[in-house]
Structure formats: C-alpha cells, structure tokens
Amino acid sequence: MRIAPLYVLIIVVINVVLNHAVSAETRTQVVLANSTNVDNLQHHRIWTLVTSAFVLDERAGVGAMVSLLLLLSVAEVLWGWRRLLVVFFLSNAVASCLVYGLLLVGVRGNWLGGAVTMASDVGTSYGSHAVGGALALTLPLRARRFLVPLAVLVVVVPLLDGATFTDTGHLLAVLLGFAAGWQMRRRPLAGCRLRRTLRCPGRTVAYSFDDVTQARAALLTVLRLHEHRQARLDDAVAACSDQADRIHVRETRDMSAIDGALAGGTWGVLLGTFVGIPLIGLVIGAVGIATVARRRDAGLNDTTVERTMRALPTGRAALLLLADPAGEPALTRALARAGGTPVPEVAREPGAARPDRDGSPGGERT
C-alpha cells in the first residue's frame, strides 16, 4: 500500500492545521477557495476539482479516517495504486462537474436560490463513494449480490428525506464507481500499451477449449499471471461459437461503443466545465467517442479472432493472446493444465487459403 496511507495522512495533517493553527476566518476562506461550487467553476478555478478532495468542511473524526483508510487500502491491494488514483480522483472530479451542471441549470431556471452558488463543497465523500461502488462490482459474485444493493441504498435513502446537492453528488459518484468497476471486470487489460522499443513485439497465440466456461477460466488464469508479472500480455480475447455459427467474443482491451460513451462522457463533462457547459459536453463527448470506438480495433483485431474460430468445430471455444514471447513458457504450462490445445491456424495470413470445416475450400461465414 502506497497511496491510501499517504492520502489519509495528508488529509489529517491539513485538517489539524485548519482547525488548530489558523483562525476560523482563514479556515472558512480556505474551504470556500477549494470548493467545487458554482462560483469557483464559473470563474474557471479548475484546480478545485482536485484540491477539494484534500480539504474537509468539519473536524476529521477518528472513525471516519479509519474507515476511509480501510476502504482505500482494500481498493489499492485489489487494483493497484494507479487504478485507485484514477477511480478516486477522476470520479471526484466528474461527480463535482455533474453537480455543478445541475446547480447551474437550477439557478438559471430560478428553481434554486443564488446562495447555493457560494456553498462549500469539499471532502472525500465523492471519491470514497465511487471507490465503494467500484469495489462492489469488482469483488466476487457472492459479495456483489450483497454489496451492490447496499451501495445503492446508502445513497438513495438520504435522497428520500430532504435531499441536498451533496446527496445527489453521492448518488452520481456511486454510479460512476459502478461504471469503473464494470470496466475493470470487463476490460482488465484496457490500460496496457505496447512498448516495442523496450521489448520484443507481442506474438499472437491461440488455444482451443471444449466450451466457453473453460476458456473464461483460462482467461482468468492468464490475467493472474500477467498481474504477478509471470507473463506479459498486451491483449486477451475469449471467443466461442454457438450452434447457429455465430461468434461471441469477450474483449479485455478493445473499446466498444458503450466503453467509448463512458470514456467520452467522462472527458466531455470535464472539458465542458471549462466553458460552462458540462452537461452539453457530456452528450457531445459520449456520442463522439462512441462513434470512434465502433470503428477502432485495438490489440487483437476482429479478423484474427474470426479466422481462428472458423478453424474450430462448432461449439468449441478459443482463447487468443497477444503476449510477450518471453512469458510464453509460463502461459503454455498454465493453459495446458486448464485443458487448452494450441491452435496453429492463428499464425496464417488473413488471405491464405484454408479448408472449411467440412474439408472444402473456405468461404465467407454468414
């Protein structure tokens, strides 16, 4: 653990200084200067999207700090410190921008009083709610069945009894955490980057399995090898074909339209805050990046996956890996234990002739 203890320590030190080393007037000024309220964001004080997570509006209780430390520590152990930083601070910033956009609409529509533009909005609650929501979706299924409804109840119940804009921000933060957790489960290699100048280029290998359950279990195995640095993966795809000869693919890196909408909406709302239109930026970013994502093919391309599946009998499943050759021995041993059989056809060129499943020259799949 690196980031969780350091962050909580910084929070405690800043809180002690503000409550014991400076006057009450100075403390109020510091809190307002770092609040993600309408006034600050309208004047493009964008740094408050980060600094607001380091300032508390009240004295830090021991129980609250211990709970925060435990939550962030569990997340750091499961995800690593980089993903913890992204989920916590990016969700804090996006939730703040969305609350700002809703308050801006309310003030301009005369639904809310002008005093709300100067309200203090600081603390760790947006980020910690997002981390909690992400944890609820990244834990095993048995825990998810209990934690996901609990996370929803924690933020929905306050909305039923005199909701404030902070309660709305907590709901948005949990939803952002759900999206982050879903992404981490669905595309665990999404953050990988090819480093061809530092190591050998990745080589595509494929293994066939009796069914999709075996293939997905093998996928979890190779992801654990990647996590423990026993093998280096740039992409991994589990695919299967049904009785209707349709191919079903589970990607770990390629971006779908839904992934693009989530990523585009996130950056759209942040950039839209610069010009005072966070909600419009959300829509433009989501639509634009989703459109690009449908045309983009990262890592293992769809042609390779489809060509490999055509070489297998109907009902079989395959696991395709774009891996560093140095880690292939460890992958081979692990996949052999999981019941995998090497598929040599994956090395063929896209235009090479290949016999169809019935032994005749291959044609296009319908």
Salt bridges, closest charged atoms under 4 A:
ASP39 OD1 - HIS43 ND1 3.56
ASP39 OD2 - ARG45 NH1 3.41
ASP210 OD1 - ARG316 NH1 2.38
ASP234 OD2 - ARG199 NH2 2.72
ASP242 OD2 - ARG246 NE 3.14
ASP242 OD2 - HIS248 NE2 2.86
ASP245 OD1 - ARG357 NH1 2.97
ASP245 OD1 - ARG365 NH2 3.37
ASP259 OD2 - ARG186 NH1 2.54
ASP259 OD2 - ARG187 NE 3.30
GLU306 OE2 - ARG310 NH2 2.66
ASP324 OD2 - ARG199 NH1 3.83
GLU328 OE1 - ARG203 NH2 2.81
GLU364 OE1 - ARG310 NH2 3.21
